[in-house]
Amino acid sequence: MNDRQDPYDPYAAQEQQLIGYDAYGRPVYGQVPAQPAPSAPQYEQQQYGYDYQGYNQQQQPQQYYAPQPAAQEYGQQDYAQAPGYGYDTQQTQQWIPQQAAPQQAPEQAAPEPPASAERRTAQVPEPRRPDGEPEAGRDYRTEMFAFIDQPDEDSEDVIDWLKFTESRTERREEARRRGRNRVVALIVVLAVFVVGGLGYLWYAGKLPFLDGPGRDKSGATAAAGAQKRDMIVVHLHNTKKGGTSSALLVDNVTTKQGATVLLPNALGVSNQDGSATALGKAVEEGGLGTREALDSVLGTQIGGTWRLDTPFLENLVELVGGIEVDTDTAVPADDAAKTPAVAQGQKQSLSGPMAVAYATYRGQGEPEAKQLERVGKVLQAVLRKVPSDPKAAAVTVESIGQILDPALNAQTLGALLARLGEHAKVGAYRTDLLAVKADGTLTDEANKKVVKEVLGGSVAAAQPGASPRIGLKDATGDEKAQVAAKATLLNGGYTFVDGGKADKTAAASQITYQDDAQRDRAIEVAKTLGLPETVVKKAENVVNAEVVVILGKDYKAS
């Protein structure tokens, strides 16, 4: 080491003086030459702010030393006469920033073996260039500078706080955005579900106030004639108190809907001899030919007749396990007829005897329509409890113990009831009352809404090979003229359909047809009645028949 003196070194006794620093910043001592030499300018007071190890503590100023010109003389002396560094440092001369000498007096470093003048010259740093030298001429290196990093704890805290608040705000905004997206997605899904459901119900024609694509403006199906319907007529006989109630059970196979059409006893039908009678009277007299008479009036094709006496209705209700009905009135118990009381209210549980009592009840002064509506409620409630399997439904029908019409066996009836029950279970079921006038003829509204829409009645639905159906509406105001015209039509081989009386009289008669194929027949009817051909025209028939005659005052009975 150069910073300690060797007590056995012969040069140690000579005067030693700091002549510079080596490449590692250690002090280098040597003998001062005898002759005076100009000394190189020294640049002191070079101060650098703060180092890394002393935060907020100022370092001691650094000093730079220029080499003594006397180093030239060391090269002329022998190695044994001059101190050296003890290192082979063949490198170019350069200035290196040096630290200031410590305040304490440094210990005398022991001289090392003498080195050549070339080595000593390379080990002495060059003098620093004056401040006035141009920037381009300076030779700087990275080891000549110290860059100070001054961390600011307050600044870091502020930056951390800003990052925290910013991230928290972003998280809140992201949460709000996700919440809005979820709400929007939920609304879209619900809207699609509602629109899809309503669209299906509309297309299927199950919405009560909207017509699907298969329906025309009047609510009837556009292709009513092409739709397949299976229907039977039911005659309920009250074996205890007397009286009958009739209804049509309709299964629309095409639209998969069911319906009950209640038939008033006052509905006018024709006997086998062509004479007019009321439906209720015809049923009580045995009902022979009643199904065909209904087909003639309604333009339908009824598949069979089901005579259902009240004891068999009671058994049927018991077999299906009872029914639930929204009763519109309370039915008092009848000890003489041995009928139980029925309470009024929603979803009343009815046993077999209670169902019969409610279906046959007609209050004092009530119209027949009220009692028919109760029959319709009981029938629909029974259909909801009938098994959906046709075979199981047939077993239920057989278990009633009733002897059926040969044209309607248990298998056929059971299959129809099972299909109607499916419609009733899903709500695709309706009950309509066929409105009639006091004379037993259909009202215009009943003819348009119920007959054509529900029953699909039309002139094309007449039985094959049957005689043409001719409707007659009297607008003469003379009952004798109507009777004479009816007799003339029956004698001409036509099937008479009573259209009743017109709301007001008409001066001229009119004969209408809807289908162009019926034009020739309409002309024949005019000739049969003694009317001119000019009264025939194509128009909507007000009576459900192939040809309709509106008899005016110009008709002269023969």
C-alpha positions in Angstrom: 0.0 0.0 0.0 1.1 3.6 -0.9 -0.5 5.3 2.1 1.9 3.8 4.7 5.6 4.2 5.1 8.0 1.3 5.3 10.4 1.9 8.2 13.0 -0.2 6.4 12.8 1.7 3.1 16.0 3.8 2.5 13.8 6.4 0.8 11.5 6.8 3.8 13.9 9.2 5.5 13.8 11.5 2.6 11.3 14.3 2.5 8.0 13.0 1.0 5.4 15.1 -0.5 2.0 14.3 -2.1 2.5 14.5 -5.8 -0.9 13.1 -6.9 -3.3 10.2 -6.9 -3.3 6.9 -8.8 -6.1 5.6 -11.0 -7.9 4.2 -7.9 -7.9 7.5 -6.0 -5.1 6.7 -3.6 -2.5 9.4 -2.7 0.9 9.1 -4.3 4.0 10.5 -2.4 7.5 11.3 -3.7 10.6 13.5 -3.3 10.3 17.1 -4.2 12.9 18.0 -6.9 15.6 20.5 -5.9 15.0 23.0 -8.7 11.8 25.0 -8.6 9.1 24.2 -11.0 6.0 26.0 -12.0 3.1 24.3 -10.5 0.0 23.5 -12.5 -3.1 25.5 -11.7 -5.3 23.8 -9.2 -9.1 23.8 -9.4 -10.8 23.4 -6.2 -14.2 24.1 -4.8 -15.9 21.7 -7.3 -19.0 20.7 -5.3 -21.6 18.2 -6.1 -25.0 18.4 -4.3 -25.9 15.3 -2.4 -24.8 11.7 -2.7 -26.9 8.6 -2.4 -25.7 7.7 1.1 -26.2 10.9 2.9 -29.8 12.1 2.3 -30.0 15.9 3.0 -26.3 15.9 4.0 -23.8 17.9 1.9 -20.6 16.1 1.0 -17.1 17.6 1.3 -16.0 19.5 -1.7 -13.9 17.5 -4.3 -10.5 18.7 -5.5 -8.5 18.0 -8.6 -4.7 18.1 -8.9 -2.5 18.5 -11.8 0.7 16.4 -12.1 4.1 18.0 -11.2 6.4 18.7 -14.0 9.1 17.1 -11.9 7.7 13.8 -13.1 10.0 14.2 -16.1 13.0 13.9 -13.8 11.8 10.7 -12.3 12.1 9.2 -15.7 15.9 10.0 -15.8 16.6 8.4 -12.5 17.1 4.8 -11.7 14.2 2.8 -10.4 15.9 2.5 -7.1 16.0 6.3 -6.6 12.3 7.1 -7.2 9.1 5.7 -5.8 6.7 4.0 -8.1 3.2 2.6 -8.0 4.1 -1.0 -8.1 1.6 -1.6 -11.0 2.1 -2.0 -14.8 -0.3 0.7 -15.9 0.4 1.2 -19.6 -2.5 3.5 -20.4 -3.2 7.0 -21.8 -3.1 10.0 -19.6 -6.5 11.1 -18.4 -8.1 13.3 -15.8 -10.2 11.5 -13.1 -12.2 13.3 -10.4 -10.5 12.8 -7.1 -11.8 13.2 -3.6 -10.4 15.8 -1.3 -7.8 14.7 1.2 -9.1 13.8 4.6 -8.9 16.4 7.3 -6.5 14.3 9.4 -3.0 14.2 8.4 -2.6 11.1 6.2 -0.1 8.5 7.3 3.1 8.3 5.3 2.8 5.7 2.7 5.8 3.4 2.2 7.5 4.0 -1.1 7.2 1.2 -3.6 9.8 -0.1 -6.0 10.9 2.5 -8.5 9.2 2.4 -11.8 10.2 3.7 -15.2 9.5 7.3 -16.1 7.0 6.1 -18.7 4.9 4.3 -16.1 5.1 7.2 -13.6 4.0 9.6 -16.3 1.0 7.4 -17.2 0.0 7.3 -13.6 -0.2 11.0 -13.1 -3.5 12.6 -14.2 -3.5 15.4 -16.7 -4.4 18.9 -15.8 -8.0 20.0 -16.1 -8.9 22.1 -19.0 -9.8 25.7 -18.3 -13.4 26.7 -18.2 -13.1 28.8 -21.3 -12.3 25.9 -23.6 -15.0 25.2 -26.2 -17.6 22.5 -25.4 -16.7 20.5 -28.5 -13.1 20.1 -27.5 -13.8 18.6 -24.1 -13.4 14.9 -23.4 -16.0 13.8 -20.9 -16.6 10.3 -19.7 -19.3 8.8 -17.5 -17.0 8.2 -14.5 -16.3 11.9 -14.3 -19.9 12.7 -13.2 -22.2 11.7 -10.4 -26.0 11.9 -10.9 -27.9 12.5 -7.8 -31.4 11.0 -7.3 -33.4 13.0 -4.7 -36.5 11.0 -3.7 -39.4 13.0 -2.6 -41.6 11.1 -0.2 -44.4 13.7 -0.3 -44.5 13.5 -4.1 -44.7 9.7 -3.9 -47.6 10.0 -1.5 -49.5 12.3 -3.7 -48.9 10.1 -6.7 -50.1 7.1 -4.8 -53.2 8.9 -3.6 -54.1 10.0 -7.1 -53.7 6.5 -8.4 -55.9 5.2 -5.6 -58.7 7.7 -6.2 -58.5 7.3 -10.0 -58.7 3.5 -9.7 -61.6 3.7 -7.3 -63.5 6.0 -9.6 -62.8 3.7 -12.5 -64.0 0.7 -10.5 -67.2 2.6 -9.7 -67.8 3.6 -13.3 -67.1 0.0 -14.4 -69.6 -1.3 -11.9 -72.2 1.2 -13.0 -71.6 0.3 -16.7 -71.9 -3.4 -16.0 -75.1 -2.8 -14.0 -76.6 -0.8 -16.9 -75.6 -3.5 -19.4 -77.3 -6.2 -17.2 -80.5 -4.1 -17.0 -80.6 -3.5 -20.7 -79.9 -7.2 -21.4 -82.7 -8.2 -19.1 -85.1 -5.8 -20.6 -84.3 -7.0 -24.1 -84.7 -10.7 -23.1 -88.1 -9.9 -21.5 -89.2 -7.9 -24.5 -88.3 -10.7 -26.9 -90.1 -13.2 -24.6 -93.3 -11.1 -24.4 -93.3 -10.3 -28.1 -92.7 -13.9 -29.0 -95.4 -15.2 -26.7 -97.9 -12.6 -27.9 -97.0 -13.3 -31.5 -97.6 -17.0 -31.0 -100.9 -16.4 -29.4 -101.9 -14.0 -32.1 -100.8 -16.4 -34.9 -102.7 -19.2 -33.2 -105.8 -17.0 -32.9 -105.9 -17.4 -29.1 -106.1 -13.7 -28.3 -109.7 -12.7 -27.6 -109.6 -9.3 -29.2 -107.1 -9.8 -32.0 -107.4 -11.9 -35.1 -104.6 -14.1 -36.3 -103.5 -14.5 -39.9 -106.0 -17.2 -40.4 -108.9 -15.0 -39.5 -110.8 -12.4 -41.5 -112.1 -9.1 -40.2 -115.3 -10.6 -38.8 -113.3 -12.9 -36.6 -114.2 -16.0 -38.6 -111.4 -18.0 -40.1 -110.5 -17.1 -43.7 -110.5 -20.7 -44.6 -113.4 -21.8 -42.4 -114.8 -24.1 -45.1 -111.4 -25.9 -45.4 -111.0 -26.5 -41.6 -111.8 -29.9 -40.2 -114.3 -30.0 -37.3 -115.6 -32.9 -35.3 -118.8 -32.3 -33.4 -121.6 -34.1 -31.6 -124.9 -32.9 -30.1 -125.5 -33.5 -26.4 -129.1 -33.7 -25.0 -129.2 -33.4 -21.2 -132.4 -34.9 -19.8 -133.5 -34.0 -16.3 -135.1 -37.2 -15.1 -136.3 -35.7 -11.8 -137.9 -32.4 -12.8 -138.3 -32.8 -16.5 -137.0 -30.7 -19.3 -134.0 -30.9 -21.6 -130.9 -28.8 -22.5 -129.0 -29.2 -25.7 -125.4 -28.2 -26.7 -122.9 -28.9 -29.5 -119.4 -30.1 -28.5 -117.0 -28.9 -31.3 -113.4 -30.0 -31.8 -111.6 -27.8 -34.4 -108.9 -30.2 -35.5 -107.2 -27.6 -37.7 -106.9 -24.8 -35.1 -106.7 -27.1 -32.1 -109.5 -25.4 -30.3 -112.6 -26.6 -28.6 -116.0 -25.1 -28.1 -119.4 -25.6 -26.6 -122.3 -24.1 -28.4 -125.5 -23.8 -26.3 -128.7 -24.4 -28.3 -131.9 -22.8 -27.0 -135.0 -25.0 -26.9 -136.8 -22.3 -28.9 -134.5 -22.9 -31.9 -136.7 -23.6 -34.9 -136.1 -26.9 -36.7 -138.0 -28.9 -39.2 -139.7 -32.2 -38.6 -139.4 -35.1 -41.0 -142.6 -34.0 -42.7 -141.1 -30.5 -43.2 -143.2 -28.9 -40.6 -141.6 -26.4 -38.2 -141.1 -27.2 -34.6 -138.9 -26.1 -31.6 -135.8 -28.0 -30.8 -136.8 -28.7 -27.2 -140.1 -30.2 -28.3 -138.4 -32.3 -30.9 -135.9 -33.7 -28.3 -138.6 -34.5 -25.8 -140.6 -36.4 -28.4 -137.6 -38.7 -29.0 -135.3 -36.6 -31.1 -135.8 -38.6 -34.2 -134.3 -36.7 -37.1 -133.2 -33.9 -34.8 -129.5 -34.2 -35.8 -130.4 -33.8 -39.5 -132.7 -30.9 -38.7 -129.9 -29.1 -37.0 -127.6 -29.7 -39.9 -130.2 -28.2 -42.2 -130.6 -25.1 -40.1 -126.9 -24.6 -39.2 -125.2 -26.0 -42.3 -123.1 -28.3 -40.2 -122.2 -32.0 -40.2 -122.9 -33.4 -36.8 -121.2 -36.7 -36.2 -123.5 -38.2 -33.5 -126.0 -37.7 -30.7 -125.2 -38.2 -27.0 -128.2 -38.5 -24.8 -127.0 -37.7 -21.3 -129.5 -38.3 -18.5 -128.8 -36.5 -15.2 -127.9 -39.8 -13.3 -125.2 -40.5 -15.9 -123.9 -37.0 -15.6 -123.7 -37.5 -11.9 -121.7 -40.7 -12.4 -119.4 -39.0 -14.9 -118.6 -36.3 -12.4 -117.8 -38.8 -9.7 -115.7 -40.9 -12.0 -113.4 -37.9 -12.8 -113.1 -37.1 -9.1 -115.4 -34.1 -8.8 -115.1 -30.7 -10.6 -114.4 -27.0 -9.8 -116.9 -24.4 -11.1 -117.2 -20.6 -10.6 -120.8 -20.6 -9.6 -122.9 -17.5 -10.4 -125.6 -18.2 -7.9 -126.4 -20.2 -4.8 -128.6 -23.3 -5.3 -130.8 -24.1 -2.4 -131.2 -27.7 -1.3 -134.3 -29.5 -2.5 -135.4 -32.2 -0.1 -138.1 -33.5 -2.4 -135.8 -33.9 -5.3 -133.0 -34.9 -3.0 -130.6 -32.3 -4.4 -127.9 -30.7 -2.2 -127.2 -27.1 -1.8 -124.5 -25.3 -3.9 -122.7 -22.2 -2.6 -122.0 -19.2 -4.8 -118.3 -18.3 -5.4 -115.1 -18.9 -7.2 -113.8 -22.4 -7.7 -116.5 -24.2 -5.8 -115.8 -28.0 -5.5 -118.9 -29.9 -6.8 -119.6 -33.5 -6.4 -121.8 -35.5 -8.8 -125.2 -34.6 -7.2 -124.1 -31.0 -6.7 -123.0 -30.7 -10.3 -126.4 -31.9 -11.5 -128.2 -29.6 -9.2 -126.3 -26.6 -10.4 -126.5 -27.5 -14.1 -130.3 -27.9 -14.0 -131.1 -25.0 -11.7 -133.2 -22.1 -13.2 -134.2 -19.4 -10.8 -137.7 -17.8 -10.6 -138.1 -15.5 -13.6 -134.7 -16.3 -15.1 -134.4 -16.7 -18.9 -133.4 -20.0 -20.3 -130.0 -18.6 -21.3 -128.9 -18.4 -17.6 -129.6 -22.2 -17.1 -127.9 -23.0 -20.4 -124.8 -21.1 -19.2 -124.6 -23.3 -16.1 -124.8 -26.4 -18.3 -121.9 -25.1 -20.3 -119.8 -24.5 -17.2 -120.4 -28.0 -15.9 -119.5 -29.6 -19.3 -116.3 -27.6 -19.6 -115.3 -28.5 -16.0 -115.9 -32.1 -16.7 -113.8 -32.0 -19.9 -110.9 -30.5 -17.9 -110.9 -33.7 -15.7 -111.3 -36.2 -18.5 -108.1 -38.3 -19.1 -106.1 -37.1 -22.1 -105.5 -40.7 -23.2 -108.3 -41.7 -25.6 -108.3 -45.3 -24.3 -108.5 -44.2 -20.7 -111.3 -41.7 -21.7 -113.2 -44.5 -23.4 -113.0 -46.6 -20.3 -114.4 -43.7 -18.3 -117.3 -43.4 -20.8 -118.0 -47.2 -20.5 -117.9 -47.0 -16.7 -120.9 -44.6 -16.7 -123.1 -47.5 -17.6 -125.0 -45.7 -20.3 -126.3 -47.3 -23.5 -125.1 -45.1 -26.3 -126.4 -44.3 -29.7 -125.1 -46.9 -32.2 -123.7 -44.2 -34.3 -121.6 -43.0 -31.4 -119.8 -45.8 -29.5 -117.6 -45.5 -26.4 -114.3 -45.4 -28.3 -115.4 -42.6 -30.6 -117.0 -40.6 -27.8 -114.0 -41.2 -25.5 -111.5 -40.0 -28.2 -113.5 -36.8 -28.8 -113.8 -36.1 -25.1 -110.0 -36.6 -24.6 -109.2 -34.1 -27.4 -111.7 -31.6 -26.1 -110.2 -32.1 -22.6 -106.8 -31.2 -23.9 -108.1 -27.9 -25.3 -109.9 -27.1 -22.1 -106.7 -27.8 -20.0 -104.6 -25.3 -21.9 -107.4 -22.6 -22.2 -108.1 -23.1 -25.9 -111.8 -23.5 -25.2 -114.8 -21.3 -25.5 -118.5 -21.4 -24.8 -121.1 -19.5 -26.9 -124.8 -19.2 -26.8 -126.6 -19.4 -30.1 -129.0 -16.4 -30.0 -132.5 -16.8 -31.6 -135.4 -14.6 -32.2 -138.8 -15.1 -30.6 -140.0 -17.0 -33.7 -137.0 -19.5 -33.3 -135.0 -18.1 -36.2 -131.3 -17.2 -35.8 -130.3 -13.6 -35.3 -128.0 -12.0 -37.9 -125.3 -11.8 -35.2 -125.6 -15.4 -34.3 -125.5 -16.4 -38.0 -122.3 -14.5 -38.6 -120.4 -15.1 -35.4 -121.3 -18.5 -34.1 -122.6 -20.4 -37.0 -119.8 -19.4 -39.5 -116.9 -18.8 -37.1 -117.4 -21.6 -34.5 -119.4 -24.2 -36.3 -118.0 -23.5 -39.8 -121.6 -23.6 -41.1 -121.9 -23.0 -44.8 -123.9 -24.0 -47.7 -121.1 -26.3 -48.8 -121.4 -28.2 -45.5 -124.8 -29.7 -46.4 -125.0 -33.4 -46.5 -124.1 -35.0 -49.9 -127.1 -35.8 -51.9 -129.4 -33.7 -49.8 -132.0 -31.4 -51.4 -131.0 -27.8 -51.8 -131.5 -25.6 -48.7 -133.6 -22.5 -49.3 -133.9 -19.9 -46.7 -137.1 -17.8 -46.4 -137.4 -14.4 -44.6 -140.8 -12.8 -44.6 -140.9 -9.1 -45.3 -144.5 -9.0 -46.5 -146.1 -8.4 -43.2 -148.7 -11.0 -44.2 -148.5 -14.4 -42.4 -150.5 -16.1 -45.1 -148.0 -15.1 -47.8 -145.2 -16.7 -45.8 -147.1 -20.0 -45.2 -148.0 -20.1 -48.9 -144.4 -19.5 -50.0 -143.1 -22.2 -47.6 -145.5 -24.8 -49.0 -144.5 -23.9 -52.5 -140.8 -24.5 -51.8 -141.4 -27.8 -50.0 -143.6 -29.0 -52.8 -140.8 -28.0 -55.2 -138.4 -30.5 -53.5 -136.4 -27.9 -51.6 -135.4 -28.1 -47.9 -137.0 -25.2 -46.1 -134.9 -23.1 -43.7 -137.0 -20.7 -41.7 -135.4 -17.2 -41.6 -138.1 -15.7 -39.6 -139.6 -12.2 -40.1 -137.7 -9.2 -41.3 -137.4 -6.1 -39.1 -139.4 -4.1 -41.7 -141.5 -4.8 -44.7 -140.2 -4.6 -48.2 -142.1 -3.6 -51.4 -140.1 -5.9 -53.7 -138.9 -9.4 -53.2 -135.2 -10.4 -53.5 -133.4 -13.7 -54.0 -129.7 -13.8 -53.2 -126.9 -16.3 -53.6 -123.2 -16.2 -52.6 -121.6 -18.9 -54.7 -121.7 -18.4 -58.5 -122.5 -22.1 -58.8 -125.9 -21.4 -57.1 -127.0 -18.7 -59.6 -129.0 -21.1 -61.8 -130.7 -22.6 -58.7 -131.6 -19.2 -57.6 -133.3 -18.5 -60.9 -135.2 -21.8 -60.6 -136.4 -20.8 -57.1 -137.6 -17.4 -58.5 -139.6 -19.3 -61.2 -141.0 -21.6 -58.6 -142.4 -18.7 -56.5 -143.6 -16.9 -59.6 -141.1 -14.1 -59.3 -139.2 -12.5 -62.2 -135.6 -13.4 -62.9 -134.6 -9.8 -62.2 -135.0 -10.3 -58.5 -132.0 -12.6 -58.4 -128.6 -11.1 -57.5 -125.4 -12.1 -55.9 -125.1 -10.9 -52.3 -124.4 -12.1 -48.8 -127.1 -14.4 -47.5 -128.8 -13.4 -44.3 -129.8 -17.0 -43.7 -127.5 -19.9 -43.7 -128.7 -21.6 -46.9 -127.6 -21.9 -50.5 -130.3 -19.5 -51.7 -132.2 -17.0 -49.6 -135.6 -15.6 -50.4 -136.6 -12.2 -48.9 -140.3 -12.2 -49.6 -141.7 -8.8 -50.4 -145.2 -7.4 -51.0 -145.0 -8.0 -54.7 -145.4 -11.8 -54.0 -148.8 -13.0 -54.8 -149.8 -16.3 -53.2 -151.4 -18.7 -55.7 
